[in-house]
């Protein structure tokens, strides 16, 4: 007990010194809030819809200019048929470590009519009054309401981290500091369209991208509004399927209970894949699953528990597996039905048996599972359940020969990745963030979403950790996407601490 007390006494002054060292950065940021937001708004005003080649290039050029103004050696990494990667490098004096920071500048498509104000690329500063978001002009000087938000496509996903990284560098320089590690920057323009050219880019520029690890600045923070370090991501695999009924729509009275109904067939197919509690019923699916370690389970259980509040917010009377913890559920593989389409409903409904039904599914994978293996298992499962599987539109002969016919169109997939909290990169990042906050940062074994981290891991052989800053309710991929200003401010402070303190916590390797 005396030893522990002594260690705490020694640690306390260190933490206090570290927090005092952070104060100049926070003070600088506080006096530059409006300038930071204006710079971000200028970037958000550039449409960044994925696959809009010209628009994405304008974004890349603008980001490169922002980096060059900070003295970052910058270039565009070009690949035929894809948008450029904005690459930059900032060397630190006497640094022995190099990290690469990843973010993406492309965004999801928009339906402007759904957005408040109808202009997804006209950034709007709004504050909440009486439960509504109200447009508010940016003042010429002073502080901004930290609970105010900037609404625009790309604000939370994923331009805010780019601005926070650059503002952190400004703050470090203005307060007389300097990074303790070499910094490289990799800002992608194809993340929202499956990163088709990513592996080619990484292989072509592997030497240029040499580092000790990558930090992915994507996705939202914890629902408790606390910063988190995420040590893994789930993999993903998409599937579009079509089941067939009669060759023409049939009167449901004359032919019901006789002609196979594709609406019923697709429901039966989906429920054969998973049960109501999310357990996947495909034979062999669990064989490749790496169970979470006791440390990972303990870390998940130690996180703040927003489950009850989320059920209240989302009007859910209960959640799967008898209200099991969300953080633990994310350690498991999952199967989600993205949509089912058959016939019509409400005023457009007709008393008819449709000719086909379609379903869209995504799988979430954990370490050791591969998209290729998932495909094999699912197709074997369907065959065992009496389905004739085809990958092209079913022919007349196939429909006549088989009672249950399903067409499968598989999408691209990503494998899961996970880094140990005891790895050198994780140790350094966790130490720097703990010191900045004056308490342990949230340690999340894995997040529910997917990122192309496996491509980096396989191609470059380096560890990857996710450090997000966006608010958990940023409406990512949806209408009225936004960034909460306090999240932006916290991100600037965190990146400044990361850049200046990582080296002190990085375990030294003996020669």
N, C-alpha and C positions, 0 to 999 in steps of 0.2 A: 504493500500500500504506500509506504514512504517513497519507494522508487518511482511508482506511478505518479505520485503527487509532485515529485521533483521534476520528472519529465514534463508534466503539464506546465509547471512553472517556467521551465526553460522554453517550452514551445510558445507560450503566451506572448512574450516580447517579440518573438520572430513574426508571429501573426500580426501583432499590432504594427510592427515596422512595415510589413508587407501591405497592410491596409493603408497606412500613411503614404506609402509609395504610390498607391493607386489613386490617392486623392488628387494629385495634380492632373491626371488624365481625366478624372471626372469633372474637375473644375474647368478644364479646357473645353471638354464636350459641352458642359452646361452653357458656356458663353458662345458656342457655335452651333446651337441646335437648329436655328432657322437656316443657316447656310448649308448644313448637312441635309436637311429636308429638301431644300431647293435643288441641290445637286441630285438627290435621289429622284425627285419629281421629273427632272429633265430626262433622266434615264427611263423612267416609267412611261413617259410620253411617247417613247418609240415603240410602235406595235411589234410584238415579239412572238406572233403566232407560229408555232412549230410548222415547219415545211414551207413557210413564206420566205423563200431564199433571199429576196432583196431586203425584206424587213430585218431578217436575222443578221445580214451583213452590216446593216446600219447600226444595229446594236453592238456588234463586235467592234466596229470601228470606234464607236463612242466609248466603249469600255477601255479599249486600248489607249485612247487619248487620255482618259482619267488616270490610267496607270502611269503613262509616260510623264504626266505632270508631277507625279510623285517620285520621279527618278527611277522608276522600275524599268529595267531593260525588257522591252515588250516586242512580241512578234505574233503574227497569225499563223497557226498551223493549219495548212490547207490539205483537204482530201477531196478528190474528184467526186462530185455529186452530193457533198455534204457541206453544212455551214462550217466556218472556221472555228477552231478552238483559240481562245485568247490566252496566250502563254506569257508569263512574265517571270522575272528572276530578280531577287534583291539579296545580295550577299552581305553577310555580317562579318565584321572584323573578328578574326580569331575563332570563328564558329567552327565546331566540329560536327554538327548535326544539320541535316536538311529536311524540311518538311514541305509537302505540297498541299496547298489549299484548293479544294474543289468546290465549285458552285456551277450552276447552269443559268443561262440568260434567256433561254426559250421558254415559252408559256403555252398553256392549253388554249384551244379555240374559245371564242366568246360568242354569246348571243346578247348584243348590246341592249335589246329591248327588255331583258331581264334585270339589268343593272339599275340601281338607284342613280338617277341622273342620265342614264342611257349612254354613257361615254366611258368605256372601260380603260381608255388610254388618255383620259384627261384626269390626272391624279387629283383627288379631292381630300382635303383635310376636314375631318368631321369629329365632333364631340357628341357625346350622348346626352340628350335632355329628354326627360319624361319617357325614357325607354326607346327613343328614336334617335337615329344618327342624323345630325344637323350639319350642313355645310358651313364651314367657318373660314374666313379669309386668314391666310398666314400673316401675322404681324411683321413689321419691319425690324423689330428688335424685341428682346426679352425672352422669357422662357415659354415653352409650350406645355400644354396639359399632357402629362405622361400617359394618361388614359385615352387621349385622342388617337385617331388612327388615320393612316393614309390608305385610301381605297383606289386600287388600280390593278389590272392584270399584271402579275409578276411581282407584286409588292411583297407578299410573304414567300412566294415560291417562284423565283429564287434570287431576286435582285437585291433585297435588303442585306443579305450577307455580304455581297460584293461591296456595297456602300459602307457597311460596318467595318469591313477589313481595311478599306482605304482610309476611312476616318480614323481608325485606330493607329495607322501609320502616321497620319498627320499629328495626332495627339502625342505620340511617342517623340516625334521630332520636335514638336513645339515645346515640350517639357524637358528637353535635354537628354532624353533616353535614346536607346538604340536596340534593335533586335539582338537576341543572344543566339539565334539559330539562322541559318540560311533559309530564305523563303522562296518558294516557287508557287506560281499561280496557274491554275488550269480551269478556265471558265468555258464550259461546253455549251454548244448551241443545239443539241439534238437529244437531250435527255427525255423530253416529252414525246419523242417519236422513236423510242426504243434504242437510241444510241447506235444506230445501224453502222456507222463508220468508226465507232470508238476503238474497237480492237485494232483496226488497221492503223489508226492514229498512234495508239500506244506502241505498237510494234515498230512503226516507222521512226518514232522519236524516243525509243527506250533509253538511249544514252542520255539524251537531253533531260529526261524525266527522272533520272537516278536520284534516289532519296532514301531516308531512313523510315519514311512512313507518310501516309496521306491522312488528311483530316477533311471529311466531307461536311460542308456547311449547308446542309439541305434538311428539309423536314421541320416540324414544329417541336417546341419544347414540351415538357410534361404538362398534363392537364391541370396540375396544381400551380402552374405559372412559375415553377422553379426551373433553373437551368439544369441540364442533364448532359452527361457523357454517355453515348450509346455505343456499346461494344460490338453490336452485330445487327444484321438485317435479315429478314426472311427472303427466301427466293420466291420466284413467281413463275407461273405457267398459265397461259390462256388457252381457252377452247371455245370454239363456236360449233354448235351442232344443230342438225336438222333431222326431225323424224317425219315420216311420211304417212299420210292417210289416203283417202280416195283420190283418184285423178281429177275429180271435179267436186266442188262443194255439194253436199247432199242435204236434203231436208231432214232435220233431226227427228221429226215424227215418223216419217216413212222408213228411215234407215237407222235411227238410233237403236242402240243395244244390239246392232248387227255389224255395221261397218266400224272398224277400229277408228277411234277418235284420237287424233294426234295430240289434242290437249291433255287427255288422260295419259297417253303414252309418254309424253315428255315429263309429266309429273311423276309417273312411275320410275322413269329412268333416273331423274334427279334424286328421288328418295332412296333409290338403290345405292347411290354413291355416298350418302351421309345420313346420319340420324338427326333427330331434333336437337341434340346437344352438341352437334358439330363433330362427332366421332366419324371418321372416314371409314367406310365399309368395304373399300376395295381390297381384295385379298392381296397380301404382300406389301401393302402401302406402308405399314409401320416397320417393315424389316430393315429399311435403310436409315431409319430415324435415329439420330444421336440424342439420347435423353439428356435433358439439362442436368448439369452437375449440381451437387448439393450447394456449392457456392453461388451458382446462378439462381437457384431456387430461393436461397436465402436473400440474395440481392433483390429479386423481384418482390419478395414479401416485405422487405424493408422500405420499399418505395411508398410515398404518400398514396392513399387509396381514394381516388376520385369516383369510385364505382357508384356509390349511392347518389352523389350529386349528379353524375352523368345520367343515371337512370331517371332522376327527377327532371333534368333538363331536356332529355330526349323522349320523355313520356313513355318510358318502358316499365311495364308492370313486373318484369323479371328478365333476366338474361340467361344465356345458355349454361348448361352444366350446373344447374341449381345455384345460380348467382356466383359462380367461381370467379376468382380475382382476374381482372383484365390483364394485369402484368404477367400472371402465370399462363394465361391462355395464349399470349403472344409467343411463348416459348415452344408452342406446339404447331404442327402443320394445320392448314385450314383449307376449306373449300367454300367458296362464295358464289352464289348465283347472282350474276350481274343483271340478268334480265331474262324474261320469257315472253315470247310473242306468239299469239295464236288467235285468230278471229278478231272480234271487236267486242266492246263492252258498252254499257249504258245505252244512250240513244242510238248508237251505231250498231248495237248487237243484233244479230239475225239468228233465227232458229235453224242453224245449219251446222253441219260437221265440216270443219275446215280441211283443206288439202294437205297442210303441213303445219308444223310448229317448230319454233326455233328457241334455243336457249344459249345464253352466253355465260361461261363459267371461268373463274380464275382460282387457281390453286396457290396457296402460300406454303413454301417449303422451308425446312430446317436443315442444318448441316448434314451432309452426306447424301441427301436426296438430290437427284438430277432430273432435269426436265425430260431427258430421253427415257429414263426409267419410269417416270410417271406416265408417260404416253403408253409404254408397253403394258403397264399394269392396268390402266383404265381400259384399254382396248381388249385385253384378255378378260377383264371383268364383264364388259358388255357382251362379249361373245359367249361367255359362260351363262349369261342371263338371257340368252336366246336372241340377241341382236345380230343382224348382219351388218357388218361395219364396212363402209366405203369412204373414200376420201375425195370422191368426185360426185357430181350430181347423179343420183340413182337412175339407172336405166329402166325402161319399161319391163324388161325381162327380170331384172333384180327385184322389182316391186312385186311382180307376179310370182316369183319363186319363193320369196321370204315374207313371213307375216310381219316381222318387225325389222325395219330398215332404218339405219341412222347414218348420216353423213357427218364426219368429224373433220374440222379444219383447225389444226393446232397453230397457235401463235408462237412467237419466240419466247424463250424463257431465260431466267437468271437463277443461279444457284445462291444459296444462303451463305453468308460469311459470319464468323464470330471470332473476336479476339479476347484472349484472357486478360482479366484486370491486372494480372501480375506481369504482363509483357512490358518491355522497356518503354514503348510509345505510350501505352495506357498509364503506366506509372508516372511518367513525366507530365502528361496532360492532367491527370487527376491531381497530382501534387500542386501544379500551378493553379488550377481552379480552386482547390481547397484553400490554398493560401489567400487567393484574392477574396473569396467569399468569407473567410474566417470560420468556415464550417465545411463538412464534407459535401461536395456536390453530389447530386443524384447519380447513381451508377446503375445504368439500365443494361441488362445482359443483351437484349435484342429489342428492336422496334417491330411493329406489326407490318409496316410497309416494306417496299423493296427498292433497292438502288442497284446500279450496275457495278457494285463493288467486286463481284466475283471476276469480272473481266480484268480489273486492275490486279487483283490478287494472283490470278493465273498467268497474266501476261508479264507483270513486273516483279512478282514475288515479294511484295511488300505488305505490311499490315495496314489496315484502314479502320479509322474510328470516325463515328458521326458526332459532330458537335453542332446542333441546330440552335437557331435563335428566334425563329418565327413563333408567334402566339399559336396556341393549340386550336384556337377558334378563328383561324385566318381565312376560312372559306377557300382553302386550297383547291384548285381545279374547278371552282364553282363561281356563281355570280357574287359580286361584291367582295372579291378577294381583298384582303387588307393586311396591314402591318400595324400592330400596336406600338406607339412610340417608345414606351418603356422597354419593350423587347429590343428595339433598335439601340437604345442607350445601353442596355445591359450587354448587348452583343459587342459594342465598341469597347466597353470596359474589359470584357472577357478576352477579346482578341488582343488588346494591348497587353494584358497580363500574360497571355499565352506566348506572344512573340518575345517578350522580355525575360520570361522566367523559365521557359521549358528546359533550357540547358542545365539549370541548377538541380532539376529533379530527374535528369536522365541518367540512369545507371551507367557508370563507366565500365568499359570492357578492358580487361587486362591484355597487354600485347602478347 
